[in-house]
Amino acid sequence: MSESPQEHSELYYRVEHVIEQIRPYIQGDGGDIALLDVSEDGVVTVQLRGACTGCPHAAQTLKMGVERAVRENVPEVREVVSV
């Protein structure tokens, strides 16, 4: 069953709220994060910027930090990926 555009938008805004809560921590280390998309099947696409670009710890930050926080607060999300 496919989500309606309204439900998809609600999901996007819920994820966006979580990203905005963790963003200051990422910025505190000289990086930044931008939410690009939330797919109907629960895949969140973000872009790590600033000091996060090319950082060897970026993958760990993405999975252990960003993905964990998003999934705890928005259970419909199944994965967070970075482009």
ChimeraX attribute file (.defattr): number of C-alpha atoms within 10 A of each C-alpha:
attribute: neighborCount
match mode: 1-to-1
recipient: residues
	/A:1	3
	/A:2	8
	/A:3	11
	/A:4	10
	/A:5	10
	/A:6	9
	/A:7	12
	/A:8	17
	/A:9	14
	/A:10	12
	/A:11	20
	/A:12	20
	/A:13	13
	/A:14	14
	/A:15	23
	/A:16	18
	/A:17	14
	/A:18	17
	/A:19	19
	/A:20	13
	/A:21	11
	/A:22	16
	/A:23	16
	/A:24	14
	/A:25	13
	/A:26	19
	/A:27	15
	/A:28	9
	/A:29	11
	/A:30	12
	/A:31	18
	/A:32	19
	/A:33	21
	/A:34	15
	/A:35	16
	/A:36	14
	/A:37	16
	/A:38	21
	/A:39	13
	/A:40	18
	/A:41	13
	/A:42	19
	/A:43	15
	/A:44	22
	/A:45	16
	/A:46	19
	/A:47	16
	/A:48	22
	/A:49	17
	/A:50	14
	/A:51	14
	/A:52	21
	/A:53	13
	/A:54	11
	/A:55	14
	/A:56	9
	/A:57	10
	/A:58	18
	/A:59	16
	/A:60	12
	/A:61	16
	/A:62	20
	/A:63	15
	/A:64	11
	/A:65	15
	/A:66	21
	/A:67	19
	/A:68	15
	/A:69	17
	/A:70	23
	/A:71	17
	/A:72	11
	/A:73	13
	/A:74	16
	/A:75	9
	/A:76	15
	/A:77	20
	/A:78	13
	/A:79	16
	/A:80	18
	/A:81	16
	/A:82	16
	/A:83	7
